[in-house]
C-alpha cells in the first residue's frame, strides 16, 4: 500500500511539472496566440495549488512525509515569507535579487527533490499572499521555483559531502538566477507585440524563435537576472555552510527523511 502511494506521489509531481511545461509552451505548440493570453494563469494557479495539496496528502499517507516534516516545511515557508516581506517593504534590493532562492536550494538539497519542489512552489505562493504579489505571473513563478528545489535535490548524490559542496551549490544558484528569469519570460513573451529585439509570431522557424528570444532576453532581462544570479552566488558563498549544517543537523535529529524524485532517464 505504501509503495502504491509512493508511486502516486511521484506521478503527481511529474504531472505538475508536465502542466508547467505545457503552460509555458502551449502558444508555441498551438502555433497561434491563444485567446485570453496570460489570463489563463488563473486556471494554471488553481491546478498548481490543488496538485501541491494532493501531493502533500499523498506523502503524509505514504509515510514518506511525517507530521514533523510538514511542520518543518511550515517553518521554512514562514521564513521565506518574512524574507520576501522584508525584501519588498523595507529594502529596495537591487535588480532581480531575492533572498528566498537561497533556502529553496538548500531545503531541496537537504530534504530531497520532492520536498524541494513543494517547498519552492509553496514559498512563492505564501510569500505572494503575504506581500500582495498575486497576479498572472504567480503560477509560473511557483513552477519555476519548484523546479529549482527539485533539481537541488537531484544535485545531492553528485556533490554531497565533498570539499567543493558549497562552491558547487553557489554555482548552481548562479545558474538558476539566469534560468529562472529566462523561463519566467516565456509566460508573457509570445503575447507581446513590438517586443524589443523582435517578438514571437506563429510559423517562425525554431532557430528564428531562439534568435528573437535571445535578443529580447539580452535587452530586457539579462542585467536584471545577472543581479539575481550574483546575489544567489554571494549569499550561498557567505552563508551556505552554516545554514546547510543547521538543516542537516535538524534532519538527523528529527529524522525527517524525504527521498528525491527520480531524475529523467
Phi, psi and omega in degrees: 000314180297321179296323178298315177295324179298317178295322177295321178298316177297316181298318182295318180291322176293324178296320178296318178294321177297319175304318180296316180299315180294319181299320179285325193258354192294334172298321180290324179292321180282341185057039173199161177271110185293150175294141179098334176054214182297350177299337176297353178301335179298318178293320179297317179299314181299316179294320180299310182297317181297315181293323178295318179294318177298320180299317178297317180297319179295318180296321177295316182294323182285344183087356179289333181236114183275171176300328178293324178293321177297318178297321177301313180297321179299317179296315180294324176296320179296321179296314181293325176296319178294319178298320180293323179294317177298317181300317186271335188257323189254330184235140174268081182293141187290145172054221183264013183293136173216134182285353187289336182289336179302310181287328178299315180296311184291325179292317176297321181294319183278313188265352175109168189293319181295312177302316182299318180296311181296319181293318179298312181295314182289332176300315180291323179295308184295316182293327177293321177296321182289321186263355183077024182266038181272129180192184182297344179281341190300309182298329179287323173297318180300316180296312182296319178293324176298321178293330175298310180295322179298310182290333174297323176295325177291336185286331188301316179298339183275326187234356186304127176082357181276160184297330183263024182301308182293314175304322179294319177295324177296318177293324176299315177296322177299312181299315182289339174300321177280316183298320182302311179293319180297321178289317186296326179302333186292344181286339181237341186303317181297343184264356182280147171241139182068030182295145179302128180084357179105129178268182180273145175223140177302141177091358179292148173296141182307320179294326177290324175299313179299316181297315181294318180293321178300318178295315178300314181296316181298323183282320190259333193233339189301314180296317179300313182290330178297324177293317177298314181297315179296322177297316176302315182297312183292320180295318179293321180294319184280320189240356186300315185297308181294323180290322177298315179298320180295317179293320179293322178296317179296320179298317180294317184289323183264355179055045174276109181243127184218097184291148180284151173291147181295143179282158180301142177075000000 
